[in-house]
Amino acid sequence: MSTEIRVVAVTGGGTGIGAAVARRYAAEGANVVVLGRRREPLEKVAEETGAHVIACDASVTSDAENAVAEIIGRFGRLDVVVANAGGHGLSSVTDTDDEEWEFALRSNLSSAFVFCRASLPSLVEAGGQVVIVSSLAGLFAGPNVAGYTVAKHALIGLTRSIARDYGPHGVRANAVCPGWVRTPMADGEMDQFAEAAGFAGGRDEGYRRATAEVPLRRPAEPDEIASIVRFLGSPESSYITGAVLVADGGAHAVDLPTLAFERVGTDT
């Protein structure tokens, strides 16, 4: 096995899961590149991890191609792409206007597609890995999140297309579908949820209510998802490709029509 230091690019690397992934890979000695549209949070991650910062929009072809060229110019290789960048898309179909629809697809889907497209020649050369961060919304539909749900479903198709087309060239691609994770984006949603519902416990009560039917009864921490991403983007998962790994505390194992039986005689 090669002893060369691996090079890992993480889109959306400034906060939440992306920042945790950067920390995880940096802790084992990888050369980490964090990418995102906002330089300030990227710089904070870089101060902590020693990561190289590239401020860019991964959904823009020229930005993605320039970023990959910069990575190759600096490190000489690219071994792992973690496509983690994302955004909102929080309304029903009839309430989603063209601008919101375009934003949901660009931030969640095009950011992964465009950056992976720019990276694949280098990944083929390195025999590398792609890890795409989708969501439980890539498997199921929540209320009034049409754009987000469609984009996250499509990320699974992108994962499988890369796995099928580039597996013969030595590239593996897998997806992670987290449930609720304590990230800044989720915190904002929980703040709104708690305020709208009048929860005295605020954000924490929001998370408790949102995961009340999840077998593990809690949201994930970003570091927990980062460990899964690192496994899929490492030689330890060498015969796994085209897979969708669900990390939701068991939410997908719950049979919704039976919840009423469990609630009999309770106050919840």
ABEGO torsion letter per residue (X at the ends): XBABBBBBBBBGAABEAAAAAAAAAAAAGBBBBBBEABAAAAAAAAAAAGBBBBBBBAABAAAAAAAAAAAAAAAGBBABBBBABBBBGBBBAAABBAAAAAAAAAAAAAAAAAAAAAAAAAAAAAGBBBBBBBBAAAABBBBGBAAAAAAAAAAAAAAAAAAAAAAAAGBBBBBBBBBBBBBAAAAAAAAAAAAAAGBAAEAAAAAAAAAAABAAGBBBBAAAAAAAAAAAABAAAAABBGBBBBBAGGAAABBAAAAAAAABGBAX
